[in-house]
Amino acid sequence: MQINALAMPRVFNQPLTFNLPEKKLTVVIGQNGAGKSTLLNALARRLPEAAYLPQKNQIYDDMRVVELLALGQQRAKNAPTVDILAALAIEPLLSQRMATLSGGQQQRVWLAFVLCQQTPVVLLDEPLTGLDLRYQSRLAGLLRSLNVSVVMVVHDLNYAQREADWVWVVHDQQLMAGTPGDMLQENFLSEVFNTPIKQHITTEGIRYFDV
Ligand SMILES: Nc1ncnc2c1ncn2[C@@H]1O[C@H](COP(=O)(O)OP(=O)(O)OP(=O)(O)O)[C@@H](O)[C@H]1O
């Protein structure tokens, strides 16, 4: 999907024109303050067909989980083909109020709220926040099974390497795009994050980054 002339003067010195890959998992990386949230927010405003999970969500402390999810489901046109609530283990939380949940439980509910809207585009700003490793991994599987276009901001380069189909790097007032193999290179990443980043390969051939 082509995005034309997206203006974000606070961060990018000129409007951006770029492709948002369809039915792929695009991971956005970049330094703190580079402009990743600004980009996702601008995309959310440009694309009415997108569901958007901001980095900081509004607080609905008094609302029960079941009520919040009903709000999200109002937007869905069809019955879900994937059991989102089961994947995120929401059932035991349904009758609880948001204020009584842990940070990771709240994040799982917010993810369910966004995904149950069944939109063709999903924009997730730091969705891994608070999720333990099991749910981080489950989330990637769930997003794939939904077969939608996903743009997600993450800080974990190893997650990006494992899960991304396509990578956007926000750096120096520019948006750069490429395959994980092209973008997740130690020299380039060291420049982007302004710190030495090393890539290692285990004897099993698994590649991982550390600083
Ligand atoms: N509401 C705001 N008003 C003014 N400036 C803002 C506002 N929100 C963000 N900024 C500035 O815009 C720039 C980009 O911020 P943004 O939140 O998009 O960065 P980010 O890449 O998502 O960072 P992080 O990794 O820390 O979440 C930063 O310099 C930030 O200070």
The ligand as a Tripos MOL2 file, in Angstrom:
@<TRIPOS>MOLECULE
LIG
   31    33     1     0     0
SMALL
NO_CHARGES

@<TRIPOS>ATOM
      1 N1          3.5290   15.8170   22.2260 N.pl3     1 LIG1
      2 C1          4.7220   16.2180   21.8180 C.ar      1 LIG1
      3 N2          4.9970   17.5340   21.6990 N.ar      1 LIG1
      4 C2          6.2030   17.9590   21.2730 C.ar      1 LIG1
      5 N3          7.2140   17.1400   20.9460 N.ar      1 LIG1
      6 C3          6.9960   15.8310   21.0480 C.ar      1 LIG1
      7 C4          5.7430   15.2910   21.4820 C.ar      1 LIG1
      8 N4          5.8420   13.9320   21.4630 N.ar      1 LIG1
      9 C5          7.0790   13.6420   21.0420 C.ar      1 LIG1
     10 N5          7.7770   14.7890   20.7930 N.ar      1 LIG1
     11 C6          9.1500   14.8660   20.2840 C.3       1 LIG1
     12 O1          9.1580   14.2910   18.9690 O.3       1 LIG1
     13 C7         10.3440   13.5270   18.7930 C.3       1 LIG1
     14 C8          9.9750   12.1100   18.3710 C.3       1 LIG1
     15 O2          9.2750   11.4780   19.4340 O.3       1 LIG1
     16 P1          8.6660   10.0280   19.2670 P.3       1 LIG1
     17 O3          7.8230    9.7930   20.4770 O.co2     1 LIG1
     18 O4          8.0320    9.9250   17.9360 O.co2     1 LIG1
     19 O5          9.9930    9.1410   19.3040 O.3       1 LIG1
     20 P2         10.1720    7.5540   19.3890 P.3       1 LIG1
     21 O6         11.1180    7.1720   18.3150 O.co2     1 LIG1
     22 O7          8.8510    6.8810   19.4190 O.co2     1 LIG1
     23 O8         10.8940    7.4020   20.7970 O.3       1 LIG1
     24 P3         10.8680    6.2530   21.9520 P.3       1 LIG1
     25 O9         11.7090    5.1110   21.4650 O.co2     1 LIG1
     26 O10        11.5130    6.9520   23.0980 O.co2     1 LIG1
     27 O11         9.4350    5.8970   22.2330 O.co2     1 LIG1
     28 C9         11.1210   13.5860   20.1080 C.3       1 LIG1
     29 O12        12.1440   14.5310   19.9500 O.3       1 LIG1
     30 C10        10.1120   14.0300   21.1130 C.3       1 LIG1
     31 O13        10.7120   14.8150   22.1010 O.3       1 LIG1
@<TRIPOS>BOND
     1     1     2 1
     2     2     3 ar
     3     2     7 ar
     4     3     4 ar
     5     4     5 ar
     6     5     6 ar
     7     6     7 ar
     8     6    10 ar
     9     7     8 ar
    10     8     9 ar
    11     9    10 ar
    12    10    11 1
    13    11    12 1
    14    11    30 1
    15    12    13 1
    16    13    14 1
    17    13    28 1
    18    14    15 1
    19    15    16 1
    20    16    17 2
    21    16    18 1
    22    16    19 1
    23    19    20 1
    24    20    21 2
    25    20    22 1
    26    20    23 1
    27    23    24 1
    28    24    25 2
    29    24    26 1
    30    24    27 1
    31    28    29 1
    32    28    30 1
    33    30    31 1
@<TRIPOS>SUBSTRUCTURE
     1 LIG1         1 GROUP 0 **** ****
